[in-house]
Amino acid sequence: MHCQLENKHEVYIWLKSNQTCLVCDESSGTADPVCSACETELPWLMEHCEVCALPLPATGLVCGQCLKQPAAFKQVVAPWTYSFPVDSLISRFKHQARWPLGHLLAHLLGQFLQHRYEDAALARPDCLLPVPLARKRLRERGFNQAAMLARWLSEDLNIPWDEHLLSRPRETVAQQDLDARTRKRNLHQAFALADGAQVKGRHLALIDDVLTTGATASSLARLLMDAGARQVDVYCLARTPKPGT
């Protein structure tokens, strides 16, 4: 008498489908750790600025800040607004080392980007570059969340990533504690390119978790464009709304 199923492939598929949703803790019913209901209810970014992805009341618009002071990057691509539950998932990933939450968000971002590539709405970059973390902050946290996101995206999208092309040699005050104008001054000469960095003529994408004012992304994009990059995009998990909205 045979007590085990002969087709091991069926057992494997059943186990892969028995995932727990990391948002609601219920069975996801899929191979991914998120159920369809929770994925649908995430705060998807709808109408937004065509350049910096700031939430706006209509499509096809460019916000006043981007018109007044054009950024060095071409566009920001973010699937969600920084609101519940995405803000909580990102915070727990970044500050509590809940890496499965970050991996889930990176995987969903990868799917979002892949659809954009396939629809020819977005050009694939040559390389993914995580926003570097200051050494002091890296020692305190133990990991760079942007580097982890870049590595996971690289695996999903089959696009190379480079953790060492950009560095942050100068210690700066935490950006979240500063207003937009002070953020720009705080980042003056904060970043640098690695010796012999291959940038000229390349299409590069900066990777970060959240874009707030865009000061960090703009500073890095300017550094890359001045070094001869052909185009710089920004990929992040979420975009914050304008303060007071």
Sequence and secondary structure as in RCSB ss.txt:
>XXXX:A:sequence
MHCQLENKHEVYIWLKSNQTCLVCDESSGTADPVCSACETELPWLMEHCEVCALPLPATGLVCGQCLKQPAAFKQ
VVAPWTYSFPVDSLISRFKHQARWPLGHLLAHLLGQFLQHRYEDAALARPDCLLPVPLARKRLRERGFNQAAMLA
RWLSEDLNIPWDEHLLSRPRETVAQQDLDARTRKRNLHQAFALADGAQVKGRHLALIDDVLTTGATASSLARLLM
DAGARQVDVYCLARTPKPGT
>XXXX:A:secstr
   S S HHHHHHHHHH  B TTTSSB SSSSSS HHHHHHS B  SBBTTT  B SSSSB  HHHHHS  SSSE
EE SEES TTHHHHHHHHHHS  HHHHHHHHHHHHHHHHHHHHTTSS   SEEEE    HHHHHHHSS HHHHHH
HHHHHHHT  B SSSEE  S    GGGS HHHHHHHTTT  EE TT   TT EEEEEEEEESSSHHHHHHHHHHH
HTT SEEEEEEEEE   TT 
